[in-house]
Amino acid sequence: MTARTDLVGLLDRSGWVRISEGPAGDLWVMNASGQRVGVPHDLDRDSPEWPGVIKRIALAMAQDIAALEFRLAHQHLDETRLSASHSDLIGDSILLSAGQRLVDSASRMLRAAATTARSPRASIGKYSSEGDRVFGLARMGHTQRGSYVVPVLMPIPDPEPDAILFGTSLVDDTPAEPAMRPEPIERRTMRTFAEALTAVDRLVVQPAVQPRASVAGALVVAGVSKQFLDALHAIVVEDSVQTFTARFNWAESRPSSATSPVSIPNDAARLISDASMHLSRETVEPTQQLTGPIVEWHRDHGASDGWVGMQTLRHGHLMVIRVHLDTRELDRALRYIEGKQTAVVLGVPRGGRGKTVQIQNPDTFTSLDEMMLPLSDQAT
């Protein structure tokens, strides 16, 4: 994307309205203040007009110029800020070995998440080649002051024009209500990374008791694998790391619901190690348990039931599976849409080969958040 396209996208999302277009550029007005700014057609970061345009926009938005530039640079990036801290550290430093371990563990966890985002599994025998492609897109931002913060960045692509859904499940003329834009695999990877860390925190760390083997299934559905846990354990077990923290920020150009930070103390290392052993011993095959965002829904006028379209990965292919629900479940699904929650369905998918893939009578339909609530509540 060009700098002008980036800037116009930010203006469009920030309460500005284009009121006229001329041969040299566009005139934009900010609804809140009525202030106007001209944006030349050939504007880019090297243009002599760039500093003046940015200054006028920042002034109208009551925002620091550096903060506006940061928003422009990061509006298409999902960011997970990983940090390792210890109360006895001097200043903002960390032991070199711990810093090296933090970066290595971040890389290993994200690579594992890129594979389990496509196909949940307890232990990764062979990493997904497509997952490795997405993992290869990840960047590391500049370290930030305070507890040695390392930003892990993932570029998020623009949606295809007029794109609503993916896959064979669209091959019919049944009208549906679009719920949100399709989720790109890059976002799915970062979402899985965040959900996996959240699941470890809620199901393993917060209960503060030796995890049972029964926790393995819920961990795997959330995208956790043995390799993910081993990488997390490697940084948490460091003597110089008192607390490992992850904070999640979603690309401004493709917003998502806020995700709470995760903090894992050093003394949780043994719990994580025990959970990893469960995933290596147990064969957890969630082949009929599918996860993903709800991207469409439909209910006939006057009907008591309906269906939702859940974007997921099946047999390595990104598609939308139609899940038929009763009134109560459909109402719950609409709440998941509003909260941008990840849905989880257990059932038997039927169809394919040009036909709509459907689950007619799901065994369970819930959200990933609700799956993790009972165990986390037991810890309190």
ABEGO torsion letter per residue (X at the ends): XBAAAAAAAAAAAAGBBBABBBAAEBBBBBAAAGBBBBBBAABBAABAAAAAAAAAAAAAAGBBAAAAAAAAAAAABBBBBBBBBBAABBEABBBAAAAAAAAAAAAAAAAAAAAAAABBBABBABBBAAAAAAAAABBBBBBBBEGGBBBBBBBBBBBBBGBABBEAAABBABBBBBABBBBBAAAAAAAAAAAAAAAAAAAAAAAGBBBBAAAAAAAAAAGBBAAAAAAAAAAAABAABABBBBBBBBBAABBBBBBBBBBBBAAAAAAAAAAAAAAAABBBBAAABBBEBBABBBBBBGBABBBBBBBBBBGGBBBBBBBBBBAAAAAAAAAAAAAGBBBBBBBBBBEEGGBBBBBABBABBBBAAAAAAAAAAAAX
